[in-house]
Amino acid sequence: MSLLGAVKTSVYIYLVPVITVVASALILHERITWITLLGALLTLLGSFISEKKVQRKRIPNTLPKLQ
């Protein structure tokens, strides 16, 4: 069994309301309003951004070497 890091755990916690909205629409036939949809999309976007790996460009060293 491996342990999840704090960032991965927080992403799962942030997805709980989105899953709840979908489940309530499917099971309880709740209406999804535009503000609920917007909130779910922002939550998913934030989770995606937090999980995205940043590719850093390697900056060449242009400074002269000291001897």
C-alpha positions in Angstrom: 0.0 0.0 0.0 1.4 3.4 -1.0 0.7 6.7 0.7 -0.8 9.6 -1.2 0.8 13.0 -0.9 -1.0 16.0 0.4 -1.5 17.5 -3.1 -3.0 14.3 -4.5 -5.3 14.0 -1.5 -6.5 17.6 -1.8 -7.3 17.0 -5.5 -9.6 14.1 -4.5 -11.2 16.1 -1.8 -11.9 19.0 -4.2 -13.6 16.5 -6.6 -16.1 15.3 -4.0 -18.6 18.2 -4.6 -18.4 17.6 -8.4 -19.2 13.9 -7.9 -22.0 14.9 -5.6 -23.6 17.2 -8.2 -23.4 14.5 -10.8 -24.8 11.9 -8.5 -27.7 14.1 -7.3 -28.6 14.9 -10.9 -28.6 11.2 -11.8 -30.2 9.7 -8.7 -32.4 12.4 -7.3 -33.1 14.1 -10.6 -31.9 17.5 -9.3 -31.6 20.3 -11.8 -28.1 21.5 -12.6 -28.2 25.3 -12.8 -25.6 27.4 -14.7 -23.9 28.5 -11.5 -23.6 24.9 -10.3 -22.1 23.9 -13.7 -19.7 26.9 -13.6 -18.6 25.9 -10.1 -18.0 22.3 -11.2 -16.0 23.4 -14.2 -13.9 25.8 -12.1 -13.2 23.0 -9.6 -12.2 20.6 -12.4 -10.0 23.3 -14.0 -8.3 24.0 -10.7 -7.6 20.3 -10.1 -6.2 20.0 -13.7 -3.9 23.0 -13.2 -2.7 21.8 -9.8 -1.8 18.4 -11.3 -0.2 19.6 -14.5 3.5 19.1 -14.6 5.5 22.3 -15.3 8.1 21.9 -18.0 10.9 24.4 -17.3 13.2 25.5 -20.1 16.8 25.1 -19.4 18.5 28.5 -19.7 22.0 28.3 -21.2 24.8 29.7 -19.1 26.1 32.7 -21.1 28.3 34.1 -18.3 32.0 33.9 -18.8 33.8 31.3 -16.6 36.0 32.6 -13.8 39.5 31.2 -13.5 
